[in-house]
Structure formats: structure tokens, C-alpha cells
Amino acid sequence: MQDGQWREWRPYAGHWDPCPPIRVKRYMVPPNQYIPYQPMNLPQYSLDEALYRGTLWPALFSPYPSQGQKQGGGAHG
Amino acid sequence: MADLNGAVERPAAALQQPPERGGEAYRRELEELQKVDFVLVELNLYLDTHPTDMQAIQQFNQLAQRRQQICYAFEMKYGPLKHFGQSFSRFPWQWPETPWPWQV
């Protein structure tokens, strides 16, 4: 995926599936999964930006766009 | 620009009356307080797991002091943000005045 946080996989669409197949499933792995212990003196956002970013540290910034704006168009490609 | 309560904001008139509670200026100043509060929350949670990070503690203390200044100025202008003794009030008792901060 474009953004390192987003992953996708393609579920198998069986012949007798009752519902229309979901070709591409997308999920997100936030950065805090890769930081076991937050190091000291990480760079910080400015005061104004932190509130809107939802975190003080860019390393942990993890936007979760709503369905429509998800990375790479619709969620169920 | 009339806001939801139909109170038309007249800049000229606003100067004489006390600053309008819940108006544009109120929201802007409250937002400044919210920004500092958010960073204080982040630093507090961070410090819970990093008690020896001197720099973060200094930043926390500076921001806490700054938060008190912003809050004091805000409450002098618009009235108490909290009750039960956590804020002062003028005469007459201002707490029941609407809007409350969370209503804005």
C-alpha cells in the first residue's frame, strides 16, 4: 500500500458464496505496534498541530480515514 | 453572522457589553486552552512510563504553568470553567450562566 501502515489481502471468493465477494480487504497496522518502548526526545508536533493530529509525536501519527477516503480508493476494491 | 441562538454579533456593540460568552472570541480562546490541555495529557501519559525523562518533565511543568495563566485570563474574562471551588466567580454567582464550556 502507499502508506506503510495500510495492508491489504484478497479473500478467496468461493463459487457458492451467498454474498457478493469482497475482493480486497484493507487493514491498518499503527506505528505503535513497532515501538515496544517509546524512546526519549522524539521529535514533537507544535502545540497547535498536536491537537489536530491527535498525538504529540509524528512517529506515532496514525490517521484512520473514513471509509470513503481510505488509501487507494474504496475499501472494497 | 447570527449564531445558533440568533444573537447577531455586532462588533461595535460588543465592545461596551461584557465579552459575549460562547461567541467567536470565546471559542478561539477556549481552543488555545484545549491545545495546551491536550499536550499536557500526552506528556502526562508519556511521563507515567518515562519517569526519568528530565526534558519532558520540564516541558510539562512549563506547559502546566502556561495553562494556569491562560485559564486565569479566560476565567477573568468569561467566568468560571469549573465549579466546586476549582474556579473563582464574580458577583453575582456566575456558575449557572449559560453556555457552559462543554455547550459551546
N, CA and C atoms of all chains as a GROMACS GRO file, in nm:
protein
  543
    1MET      N    1   0.085  -0.117   0.000
    1MET     CA    2   0.000   0.000   0.000
    1MET      C    3   0.090   0.124   0.000
    2GLN      N    4   0.032   0.234  -0.041
    2GLN     CA    5   0.113   0.356  -0.047
    2GLN      C    6   0.169   0.388   0.091
    3ASP      N    7   0.080   0.387   0.189
    3ASP     CA    8   0.122   0.428   0.324
    3ASP      C    9   0.166   0.301   0.398
    4GLY      N   10   0.281   0.310   0.467
    4GLY     CA   11   0.334   0.189   0.529
    4GLY      C   12   0.237   0.125   0.625
    5GLN      N   13   0.142   0.203   0.675
    5GLN     CA   14   0.056   0.149   0.781
    5GLN      C   15  -0.053   0.060   0.724
    6TRP      N   16  -0.085   0.079   0.595
    6TRP     CA   17  -0.200   0.005   0.540
    6TRP      C   18  -0.156  -0.126   0.476
    7ARG      N   19  -0.227  -0.231   0.503
    7ARG     CA   20  -0.202  -0.361   0.442
    7ARG      C   21  -0.330  -0.405   0.374
    8GLU      N   22  -0.316  -0.498   0.282
    8GLU     CA   23  -0.439  -0.550   0.219
    8GLU      C   24  -0.422  -0.697   0.188
    9TRP      N   25  -0.533  -0.763   0.177
    9TRP     CA   26  -0.526  -0.905   0.134
    9TRP      C   27  -0.652  -0.935   0.056
   10ARG      N   28  -0.644  -1.039  -0.023
   10ARG     CA   29  -0.756  -1.072  -0.112
   10ARG      C   30  -0.820  -1.202  -0.068
   11PRO      N   31  -0.936  -1.192  -0.004
   11PRO     CA   32  -1.002  -1.316   0.041
   11PRO      C   33  -1.046  -1.400  -0.079
   12TYR      N   34  -1.054  -1.530  -0.058
   12TYR     CA   35  -1.092  -1.620  -0.166
   12TYR      C   36  -1.242  -1.605  -0.189
   13ALA      N   37  -1.284  -1.586  -0.313
   13ALA     CA   38  -1.428  -1.574  -0.344
   13ALA      C   39  -1.475  -1.711  -0.390
   14GLY      N   40  -1.549  -1.781  -0.301
   14GLY     CA   41  -1.592  -1.917  -0.333
   14GLY      C   42  -1.707  -1.917  -0.432
   15HIS      N   43  -1.727  -2.031  -0.499
   15HIS     CA   44  -1.831  -2.040  -0.601
   15HIS      C   45  -1.967  -2.022  -0.539
   16TRP      N   46  -1.989  -2.078  -0.418
   16TRP     CA   47  -2.122  -2.075  -0.358
   16TRP      C   48  -2.133  -1.966  -0.253
   17ASP      N   49  -2.052  -1.864  -0.262
   17ASP     CA   50  -2.060  -1.757  -0.160
   17ASP      C   51  -2.200  -1.695  -0.166
   18PRO      N   52  -2.267  -1.681  -0.050
   18PRO     CA   53  -2.402  -1.624  -0.050
   18PRO      C   54  -2.402  -1.476  -0.086
   19CYS      N   55  -2.294  -1.405  -0.055
   19CYS     CA   56  -2.296  -1.260  -0.077
   19CYS      C   57  -2.192  -1.225  -0.183
   20PRO      N   58  -2.207  -1.106  -0.244
   20PRO     CA   59  -2.108  -1.065  -0.343
   20PRO      C   60  -1.969  -1.060  -0.279
   21PRO      N   61  -1.866  -1.106  -0.351
   21PRO     CA   62  -1.733  -1.117  -0.289
   21PRO      C   63  -1.671  -0.981  -0.259
   22ILE      N   64  -1.595  -0.980  -0.150
   22ILE     CA   65  -1.517  -0.859  -0.118
   22ILE      C   66  -1.377  -0.887  -0.172
   23ARG      N   67  -1.340  -0.819  -0.279
   23ARG     CA   68  -1.216  -0.855  -0.349
   23ARG      C   69  -1.094  -0.821  -0.263
   24VAL      N   70  -1.094  -0.696  -0.209
   24VAL     CA   71  -0.974  -0.650  -0.139
   24VAL      C   72  -1.013  -0.608   0.003
   25LYS      N   73  -0.952  -0.668   0.099
   25LYS     CA   74  -0.976  -0.626   0.238
   25LYS      C   75  -0.856  -0.544   0.283
   26ARG      N   76  -0.881  -0.428   0.341
   26ARG     CA   77  -0.769  -0.343   0.385
   26ARG      C   78  -0.772  -0.332   0.536
   27TYR      N   79  -0.653  -0.334   0.597
   27TYR     CA   80  -0.647  -0.311   0.741
   27TYR      C   81  -0.521  -0.228   0.768
   28MET      N   82  -0.515  -0.174   0.890
   28MET     CA   83  -0.407  -0.078   0.917
   28MET      C   84  -0.330  -0.126   1.038
   29VAL      N   85  -0.198  -0.120   1.033
   29VAL     CA   86  -0.115  -0.156   1.147
   29VAL      C   87  -0.052  -0.028   1.199
   30PRO      N   88  -0.099   0.025   1.312
   30PRO     CA   89  -0.049   0.155   1.358
   30PRO      C   90   0.097   0.148   1.402
   31PRO      N   91   0.166   0.260   1.396
   31PRO     CA   92   0.309   0.262   1.427
   31PRO      C   93   0.340   0.216   1.569
   32ASN      N   94   0.244   0.231   1.660
   32ASN     CA   95   0.281   0.194   1.797
   32ASN      C   96   0.301   0.043   1.811
   33GLN      N   97   0.265  -0.032   1.707
   33GLN     CA   98   0.290  -0.176   1.712
   33GLN      C   99   0.438  -0.204   1.694
   34TYR      N  100   0.510  -0.109   1.637
   34TYR     CA  101   0.651  -0.132   1.608
   34TYR      C  102   0.743  -0.061   1.708
   35ILE      N  103   0.682   0.006   1.807
   35ILE     CA  104   0.767   0.076   1.904
   35ILE      C  105   0.742   0.014   2.040
   36PRO      N  106   0.819  -0.087   2.081
   36PRO     CA  107   0.795  -0.151   2.209
   36PRO      C  108   0.804  -0.055   2.325
   37TYR      N  109   0.908   0.031   2.322
   37TYR     CA  110   0.923   0.127   2.430
   37TYR      C  111   0.958   0.261   2.368
   38GLN      N  112   0.872   0.360   2.390
   38GLN     CA  113   0.889   0.487   2.320
   38GLN      C  114   1.021   0.552   2.362
   39PRO      N  115   1.111   0.577   2.267
   39PRO     CA  116   1.239   0.638   2.303
   39PRO      C  117   1.219   0.781   2.351
   40MET      N  118   1.316   0.831   2.423
   40MET     CA  119   1.306   0.969   2.473
   40MET      C  120   1.338   1.068   2.362
   41ASN      N  121   1.294   1.191   2.384
   41ASN     CA  122   1.329   1.302   2.295
   41ASN      C  123   1.293   1.274   2.150
   42LEU      N  124   1.178   1.215   2.131
   42LEU     CA  125   1.130   1.202   1.992
   42LEU      C  126   1.089   1.342   1.944
   43PRO      N  127   1.100   1.368   1.814
   43PRO     CA  128   1.054   1.499   1.765
   43PRO      C  129   0.905   1.515   1.793
   44GLN      N  130   0.863   1.640   1.816
   44GLN     CA  131   0.724   1.665   1.854
   44GLN      C  132   0.657   1.758   1.755
   45TYR      N  133   0.525   1.751   1.749
   45TYR     CA  134   0.448   1.848   1.672
   45TYR      C  135   0.442   1.979   1.751
   46SER      N  136   0.410   2.087   1.680
   46SER     CA  137   0.391   2.215   1.753
   46SER      C  138   0.262   2.205   1.834
   47LEU      N  139   0.246   2.299   1.925
   47LEU     CA  140   0.130   2.297   2.014
   47LEU      C  141   0.000   2.296   1.934
   48ASP      N  142  -0.003   2.380   1.830
   48ASP     CA  143  -0.127   2.393   1.754
   48ASP      C  144  -0.157   2.263   1.682
   49GLU      N  145  -0.052   2.202   1.629
   49GLU     CA  146  -0.076   2.088   1.541
   49GLU      C  147  -0.111   1.963   1.620
   50ALA      N  148  -0.057   1.952   1.741
   50ALA     CA  149  -0.074   1.827   1.816
   50ALA      C  150  -0.221   1.796   1.837
   51LEU      N  151  -0.299   1.901   1.869
   51LEU     CA  152  -0.440   1.875   1.899
   51LEU      C  153  -0.511   1.816   1.779
   52TYR      N  154  -0.476   1.867   1.660
   52TYR     CA  155  -0.550   1.821   1.541
   52TYR      C  156  -0.493   1.691   1.486
   53ARG      N  157  -0.369   1.665   1.519
   53ARG     CA  158  -0.312   1.539   1.472
   53ARG      C  159  -0.352   1.424   1.564
   54GLY      N  160  -0.387   1.458   1.686
   54GLY     CA  161  -0.428   1.352   1.777
   54GLY      C  162  -0.312   1.289   1.851
   55THR      N  163  -0.190   1.342   1.828
   55THR     CA  164  -0.076   1.290   1.903
   55THR      C  165   0.031   1.398   1.908
   56LEU      N  166   0.122   1.388   2.002
   56LEU     CA  167   0.227   1.489   2.016
   56LEU      C  168   0.348   1.452   1.932
   57TRP      N  169   0.360   1.323   1.895
   57TRP     CA  170   0.479   1.276   1.827
   57TRP      C  171   0.447   1.228   1.686
   58PRO      N  172   0.511   1.288   1.583
   58PRO     CA  173   0.486   1.245   1.445
   58PRO      C  174   0.509   1.095   1.426
   59ALA      N  175   0.602   1.038   1.504
   59ALA     CA  176   0.632   0.894   1.485
   59ALA      C  177   0.509   0.810   1.514
   60LEU      N  178   0.418   0.861   1.595
   60LEU     CA  179   0.301   0.781   1.634
   60LEU      C  180   0.176   0.823   1.560
   61PHE      N  181   0.192   0.918   1.468
   61PHE     CA  182   0.073   0.970   1.398
   61PHE      C  183   0.013   0.861   1.311
   62SER      N  184  -0.116   0.838   1.326
   62SER     CA  185  -0.177   0.729   1.252
   62SER      C  186  -0.319   0.766   1.214
   63PRO      N  187  -0.337   0.835   1.101
   63PRO     CA  188  -0.472   0.877   1.063
   63PRO      C  189  -0.555   0.756   1.024
   64TYR      N  190  -0.680   0.758   1.055
   64TYR     CA  191  -0.767   0.647   1.018
   64TYR      C  192  -0.880   0.705   0.933
   65PRO      N  193  -0.853   0.725   0.804
   65PRO     CA  194  -0.952   0.794   0.721
   65PRO      C  195  -1.083   0.716   0.718
   66SER      N  196  -1.192   0.788   0.697
   66SER     CA  197  -1.322   0.719   0.695
   66SER      C  198  -1.328   0.633   0.570
   67GLN      N  199  -1.428   0.555   0.558
   67GLN     CA  200  -1.439   0.454   0.452
   67GLN      C  201  -1.406   0.513   0.316
   68GLY      N  202  -1.464   0.629   0.288
   68GLY     CA  203  -1.452   0.682   0.153
   68GLY      C  204  -1.310   0.722   0.121
   69GLN      N  205  -1.244   0.788   0.217
   69GLN     CA  206  -1.112   0.841   0.180
   69GLN      C  207  -1.002   0.740   0.206
   70LYS      N  208  -1.039   0.611   0.221
   70LYS     CA  209  -0.932   0.518   0.258
   70LYS      C  210  -0.827   0.515   0.151
   71GLN      N  211  -0.703   0.473   0.187
   71GLN     CA  212  -0.593   0.474   0.091
   71GLN      C  213  -0.633   0.394  -0.033
   72GLY      N  214  -0.602   0.454  -0.150
   72GLY     CA  215  -0.624   0.378  -0.272
   72GLY      C  216  -0.770   0.353  -0.299
   73GLY      N  217  -0.852   0.456  -0.282
   73GLY     CA  218  -0.992   0.447  -0.327
   73GLY      C  219  -1.077   0.365  -0.233
   74GLY      N  220  -1.185   0.306  -0.284
   74GLY     CA  221  -1.284   0.240  -0.198
   74GLY      C  222  -1.221   0.126  -0.120
   75ALA      N  223  -1.281   0.095  -0.007
   75ALA     CA  224  -1.222  -0.010   0.078
   75ALA      C  225  -1.240  -0.144   0.010
   76HIS      N  226  -1.354  -0.163  -0.057
   76HIS     CA  227  -1.376  -0.295  -0.118
   76HIS      C  228  -1.356  -0.281  -0.266
   77GLY      N  229  -1.230  -0.278  -0.305
   77GLY     CA  230  -1.196  -0.253  -0.446
   77GLY      C  231  -1.250  -0.359  -0.539
   78MET      N  232  -2.334   3.797   1.122
   78MET     CA  233  -2.341   3.649   1.127
   78MET      C  234  -2.417   3.614   1.255
   79ALA      N  235  -2.539   3.562   1.238
   79ALA     CA  236  -2.616   3.524   1.357
   79ALA      C  237  -2.578   3.382   1.394
   80ASP      N  238  -2.547   3.360   1.523
   80ASP     CA  239  -2.512   3.220   1.555
   80ASP      C  240  -2.639   3.145   1.592
   81LEU      N  241  -2.625   3.026   1.641
   81LEU     CA  242  -2.741   2.938   1.653
   81LEU      C  243  -2.848   2.998   1.743
   82ASN      N  244  -2.803   3.074   1.842
   82ASN     CA  245  -2.903   3.126   1.934
   82ASN      C  246  -2.962   3.256   1.883
   83GLY      N  247  -2.937   3.291   1.757
   83GLY     CA  248  -2.999   3.408   1.699
   83GLY      C  249  -2.937   3.537   1.748
   84ALA      N  250  -2.827   3.527   1.824
   84ALA     CA  251  -2.764   3.650   1.874
   84ALA      C  252  -2.674   3.702   1.762
   85VAL      N  253  -2.715   3.815   1.705
   85VAL     CA  254  -2.634   3.870   1.596
   85VAL      C  255  -2.511   3.935   1.656
   86GLU      N  256  -2.394   3.898   1.607
   86GLU     CA  257  -2.270   3.953   1.666
   86GLU      C  258  -2.246   4.091   1.608
   87ARG      N  259  -2.260   4.193   1.691
   87ARG     CA  260  -2.235   4.331   1.644
   87ARG      C  261  -2.102   4.375   1.705
   88PRO      N  262  -1.995   4.374   1.627
   88PRO     CA  263  -1.863   4.410   1.684
   88PRO      C  264  -1.868   4.540   1.760
   89ALA      N  265  -1.932   4.642   1.706
   89ALA     CA  266  -1.929   4.773   1.775
   89ALA      C  267  -1.991   4.758   1.912
   90ALA      N  268  -2.111   4.698   1.916
   90ALA     CA  269  -2.182   4.692   2.045
   90ALA      C  270  -2.105   4.602   2.141
   91ALA      N  271  -2.036   4.500   2.086
   91ALA     CA  272  -1.974   4.402   2.175
   91ALA      C  273  -1.871   4.469   2.265
   92LEU      N  274  -1.817   4.584   2.220
   92LEU     CA  275  -1.710   4.644   2.299
   92LEU      C  276  -1.763   4.693   2.432
   93GLN      N  277  -1.884   4.753   2.430
   93GLN     CA  278  -1.934   4.807   2.557
   93GLN      C  279  -1.973   4.692   2.649
   94GLN      N  280  -2.055   4.598   2.593
   94GLN     CA  281  -2.103   4.494   2.684
   94GLN      C  282  -1.985   4.405   2.724
   95PRO      N  283  -2.005   4.326   2.828
   95PRO     CA  284  -1.900   4.227   2.862
   95PRO      C  285  -1.884   4.131   2.744
   96PRO      N  286  -1.766   4.071   2.726
   96PRO     CA  287  -1.744   3.984   2.609
   96PRO      C  288  -1.851   3.875   2.604
   97GLU      N  289  -1.902   3.848   2.485
   97GLU     CA  290  -2.014   3.755   2.471
   97GLU      C  291  -1.966   3.613   2.501
   98ARG      N  292  -2.035   3.547   2.591
   98ARG     CA  293  -1.993   3.411   2.628
   98ARG      C  294  -2.043   3.317   2.519
   99GLY      N  295  -1.952   3.235   2.464
   99GLY     CA  296  -1.995   3.140   2.362
   99GLY      C  297  -1.977   3.194   2.223
  100GLY      N  298  -1.926   3.318   2.212
  100GLY     CA  299  -1.908   3.375   2.080
  100GLY      C  300  -1.779   3.329   2.015
  101GLU      N  301  -1.745   3.396   1.907
  101GLU     CA  302  -1.626   3.357   1.829
  101GLU      C  303  -1.500   3.371   1.915
  102ALA      N  304  -1.485   3.482   1.983
  102ALA     CA  305  -1.365   3.506   2.065
  102ALA      C  306  -1.356   3.400   2.175
  103TYR      N  307  -1.471   3.371   2.236
  103TYR     CA  308  -1.474   3.272   2.344
  103TYR      C  309  -1.423   3.137   2.291
  104ARG      N  310  -1.469   3.100   2.174
  104ARG     CA  311  -1.432   2.968   2.119
  104ARG      C  312  -1.283   2.966   2.085
  105ARG      N  313  -1.236   3.080   2.032
  105ARG     CA  314  -1.094   3.084   1.994
  105ARG      C  315  -1.005   3.070   2.118
  106GLU      N  316  -1.039   3.143   2.222
  106GLU     CA  317  -0.955   3.138   2.342
  106GLU      C  318  -0.967   3.003   2.410
  107LEU      N  319  -1.088   2.945   2.405
  107LEU     CA  320  -1.105   2.813   2.465
  107LEU      C  321  -1.022   2.710   2.388
  108GLU      N  322  -1.012   2.731   2.257
  108GLU     CA  323  -0.933   2.636   2.176
  108GLU      C  324  -0.786   2.642   2.215
  109GLU      N  325  -0.738   2.763   2.245
  109GLU     CA  326  -0.599   2.775   2.288
  109GLU      C  327  -0.578   2.693   2.416
  110LEU      N  328  -0.676   2.703   2.504
  110LEU     CA  329  -0.664   2.627   2.629
  110LEU      C  330  -0.667   2.478   2.600
  111GLN      N  331  -0.751   2.438   2.506
  111GLN     CA  332  -0.763   2.296   2.473
  111GLN      C  333  -0.633   2.243   2.415
  112LYS      N  334  -0.565   2.326   2.336
  112LYS     CA  335  -0.439   2.279   2.277
  112LYS      C  336  -0.340   2.248   2.387
  113VAL      N  337  -0.329   2.340   2.483
  113VAL     CA  338  -0.232   2.318   2.591
  113VAL      C  339  -0.276   2.197   2.673
  114ASP      N  340  -0.403   2.184   2.697
  114ASP     CA  341  -0.452   2.071   2.775
  114ASP      C  342  -0.420   1.939   2.707
  115PHE      N  343  -0.437   1.935   2.575
  115PHE     CA  344  -0.412   1.809   2.505
  115PHE      C  345  -0.265   1.769   2.518
  116VAL      N  346  -0.177   1.865   2.499
  116VAL     CA  347  -0.034   1.831   2.508
  116VAL      C  348   0.000   1.790   2.650
  117LEU      N  349  -0.066   1.852   2.748
  117LEU     CA  350  -0.040   1.813   2.887
  117LEU      C  351  -0.085   1.670   2.911
  118VAL      N  352  -0.198   1.632   2.852
  118VAL     CA  353  -0.243   1.493   2.868
  118VAL      C  354  -0.141   1.399   2.806
  119GLU      N  355  -0.096   1.431   2.685
  119GLU     CA  356   0.002   1.344   2.618
  119GLU      C  357   0.127   1.330   2.702
  120LEU      N  358   0.176   1.443   2.752
  120LEU     CA  359   0.301   1.437   2.829
  120LEU      C  360   0.279   1.362   2.959
  121ASN      N  361   0.162   1.380   3.018
  121ASN     CA  362   0.135   1.311   3.144
  121ASN      C  363   0.140   1.159   3.124
  122LEU      N  364   0.071   1.113   3.018
  122LEU     CA  365   0.070   0.969   2.992
  122LEU      C  366   0.210   0.920   2.958
  123TYR      N  367   0.284   1.004   2.883
  123TYR     CA  368   0.420   0.964   2.847
  123TYR      C  369   0.506   0.952   2.973
  124LEU      N  370   0.491   1.050   3.062
  124LEU     CA  371   0.575   1.051   3.183
  124LEU      C  372   0.539   0.937   3.277
  125ASP      N  373   0.416   0.886   3.266
  125ASP     CA  374   0.382   0.771   3.351
  125ASP      C  375   0.476   0.655   3.324
  126THR      N  376   0.517   0.643   3.199
  126THR     CA  377   0.605   0.529   3.166
  126THR      C  378   0.750   0.573   3.150
  127HIS      N  379   0.775   0.704   3.158
  127HIS     CA  380   0.914   0.752   3.145
  127HIS      C  381   0.943   0.850   3.258
  128PRO      N  382   0.942   0.802   3.382
  128PRO     CA  383   0.954   0.897   3.493
  128PRO      C  384   1.087   0.970   3.498
  129THR      N  385   1.188   0.921   3.423
  129THR     CA  386   1.320   0.986   3.438
  129THR      C  387   1.352   1.079   3.322
  130ASP      N  388   1.251   1.109   3.240
  130ASP     CA  389   1.280   1.194   3.123
  130ASP      C  390   1.275   1.340   3.169
  131MET      N  391   1.394   1.393   3.203
  131MET     CA  392   1.401   1.527   3.260
  131MET      C  393   1.341   1.632   3.165
  132GLN      N  394   1.373   1.618   3.036
  132GLN     CA  395   1.328   1.721   2.942
  132GLN      C  396   1.175   1.723   2.935
  133ALA      N  397   1.116   1.605   2.936
  133ALA     CA  398   0.970   1.601   2.927
  133ALA      C  399   0.909   1.661   3.053
  134ILE      N  400   0.973   1.639   3.167
  134ILE     CA  401   0.920   1.694   3.291
  134ILE      C  402   0.927   1.846   3.288
  135GLN      N  403   1.039   1.898   3.238
  135GLN     CA  404   1.050   2.044   3.229
  135GLN      C  405   0.943   2.099   3.137
  136GLN      N  406   0.923   2.031   3.024
  136GLN     CA  407   0.822   2.078   2.929
  136GLN      C  408   0.685   2.073   2.994
  137PHE      N  409   0.662   1.965   3.069
  137PHE     CA  410   0.532   1.951   3.135
  137PHE      C  411   0.509   2.064   3.234
  138ASN      N  412   0.611   2.094   3.312
  138ASN     CA  413   0.593   2.200   3.412
  138ASN      C  414   0.573   2.336   3.348
  139GLN      N  415   0.650   2.360   3.240
  139GLN     CA  416   0.631   2.489   3.172
  139GLN      C  417   0.488   2.501   3.119
  140LEU      N  418   0.442   2.392   3.056
  140LEU     CA  419   0.308   2.397   2.998
  140LEU      C  420   0.202   2.406   3.106
  141ALA      N  421   0.225   2.341   3.218
  141ALA     CA  422   0.126   2.347   3.327
  141ALA      C  423   0.114   2.491   3.375
  142GLN      N  424   0.229   2.558   3.389
  142GLN     CA  425   0.225   2.697   3.434
  142GLN      C  426   0.153   2.782   3.331
  143ARG      N  427   0.187   2.757   3.204
  143ARG     CA  428   0.124   2.836   3.098
  143ARG      C  429  -0.027   2.810   3.096
  144ARG      N  430  -0.065   2.687   3.122
  144ARG     CA  431  -0.207   2.654   3.123
  144ARG      C  432  -0.276   2.734   3.232
  145GLN      N  433  -0.213   2.747   3.347
  145GLN     CA  434  -0.275   2.824   3.455
  145GLN      C  435  -0.294   2.970   3.412
  146GLN      N  436  -0.193   3.024   3.344
  146GLN     CA  437  -0.205   3.164   3.302
  146GLN      C  438  -0.321   3.180   3.203
  147ILE      N  439  -0.326   3.091   3.104
  147ILE     CA  440  -0.432   3.102   3.003
  147ILE      C  441  -0.567   3.087   3.071
  148CYS      N  442  -0.575   2.988   3.160
  148CYS     CA  443  -0.704   2.961   3.225
  148CYS      C  444  -0.745   3.080   3.312
  149TYR      N  445  -0.649   3.139   3.384
  149TYR     CA  446  -0.682   3.253   3.471
  149TYR      C  447  -0.734   3.368   3.387
  150ALA      N  448  -0.666   3.398   3.277
  150ALA     CA  449  -0.711   3.508   3.191
  150ALA      C  450  -0.850   3.478   3.135
  151PHE      N  451  -0.870   3.354   3.098
  151PHE     CA  452  -1.000   3.316   3.038
  151PHE      C  453  -1.112   3.332   3.140
  152GLU      N  454  -1.084   3.286   3.261
  152GLU     CA  455  -1.190   3.290   3.361
  152GLU      C  456  -1.216   3.432   3.408
  153MET      N  457  -1.111   3.517   3.407
  153MET     CA  458  -1.135   3.658   3.443
  153MET      C  459  -1.228   3.722   3.340
  154LYS      N  460  -1.217   3.673   3.217
  154LYS     CA  461  -1.293   3.739   3.109
  154LYS      C  462  -1.433   3.679   3.096
  155TYR      N  463  -1.442   3.545   3.110
  155TYR     CA  464  -1.569   3.483   3.075
  155TYR      C  465  -1.638   3.415   3.193
  156GLY      N  466  -1.572   3.408   3.306
  156GLY     CA  467  -1.638   3.340   3.417
  156GLY      C  468  -1.579   3.202   3.439
  157PRO      N  469  -1.627   3.131   3.540
  157PRO     CA  470  -1.564   3.004   3.581
  157PRO      C  471  -1.579   2.896   3.476
  158LEU      N  472  -1.474   2.815   3.464
  158LEU     CA  473  -1.478   2.698   3.375
  158LEU      C  474  -1.518   2.575   3.454
  159LYS      N  475  -1.482   2.577   3.583
  159LYS     CA  476  -1.515   2.460   3.666
  159LYS      C  477  -1.584   2.511   3.792
  160HIS      N  478  -1.644   2.417   3.864
  160HIS     CA  479  -1.712   2.462   3.986
  160HIS      C  480  -1.653   2.388   4.106
  161PHE      N  481  -1.727   2.391   4.217
  161PHE     CA  482  -1.684   2.325   4.340
  161PHE      C  483  -1.548   2.373   4.384
  162GLY      N  484  -1.523   2.505   4.363
  162GLY     CA  485  -1.401   2.562   4.417
  162GLY      C  486  -1.282   2.554   4.325
  163GLN      N  487  -1.299   2.501   4.205
  163GLN     CA  488  -1.184   2.494   4.116
  163GLN      C  489  -1.171   2.619   4.030
  164SER      N  490  -1.271   2.709   4.042
  164SER     CA  491  -1.262   2.837   3.971
  164SER      C  492  -1.322   2.944   4.061
  165PHE      N  493  -1.279   3.068   4.032
  165PHE     CA  494  -1.338   3.179   4.109
  165PHE      C  495  -1.465   3.226   4.038
  166SER      N  496  -1.543   3.311   4.108
  166SER     CA  497  -1.661   3.368   4.043
  166SER      C  498  -1.677   3.513   4.087
  167ARG      N  499  -1.732   3.591   3.994
  167ARG     CA  500  -1.760   3.731   4.029
  167ARG      C  501  -1.893   3.736   4.102
  168PHE      N  502  -1.934   3.862   4.127
  168PHE     CA  503  -2.067   3.882   4.186
  168PHE      C  504  -2.160   3.926   4.073
  169PRO      N  505  -2.283   3.880   4.053
  169PRO     CA  506  -2.341   3.766   4.127
  169PRO      C  507  -2.283   3.634   4.077
  170TRP      N  508  -2.316   3.528   4.146
  170TRP     CA  509  -2.264   3.393   4.120
  170TRP      C  510  -2.280   3.359   3.973
  171GLN      N  511  -2.170   3.324   3.909
  171GLN     CA  512  -2.171   3.309   3.763
  171GLN      C  513  -2.190   3.167   3.716
  172TRP      N  514  -2.184   3.070   3.804
  172TRP     CA  515  -2.179   2.934   3.755
  172TRP      C  516  -2.302   2.894   3.672
  173PRO      N  517  -2.424   2.932   3.712
  173PRO     CA  518  -2.538   2.886   3.634
  173PRO      C  519  -2.549   2.952   3.496
  174GLU      N  520  -2.464   3.053   3.469
  174GLU     CA  521  -2.480   3.123   3.340
  174GLU      C  522  -2.454   3.026   3.225
  175THR      N  523  -2.540   3.033   3.123
  175THR     CA  524  -2.511   2.953   3.004
  175THR      C  525  -2.426   3.040   2.910
  176PRO      N  526  -2.350   2.990   2.815
  176PRO     CA  527  -2.330   2.845   2.799
  176PRO      C  528  -2.219   2.797   2.892
  177TRP      N  529  -2.231   2.673   2.931
  177TRP     CA  530  -2.119   2.609   3.000
  177TRP      C  531  -2.015   2.573   2.896
  178PRO      N  532  -1.890   2.555   2.938
  178PRO     CA  533  -1.785   2.534   2.838
  178PRO      C  534  -1.816   2.419   2.743
  179TRP      N  535  -1.879   2.312   2.794
  179TRP     CA  536  -1.900   2.198   2.706
  179TRP      C  537  -2.018   2.218   2.613
  180GLN      N  538  -2.095   2.326   2.638
  180GLN     CA  539  -2.208   2.351   2.550
  180GLN      C  540  -2.165   2.430   2.427
  181VAL      N  541  -2.049   2.492   2.435
  181VAL     CA  542  -2.010   2.584   2.329
  181VAL      C  543  -1.978   2.508   2.200
   0.00000   0.00000   0.00000
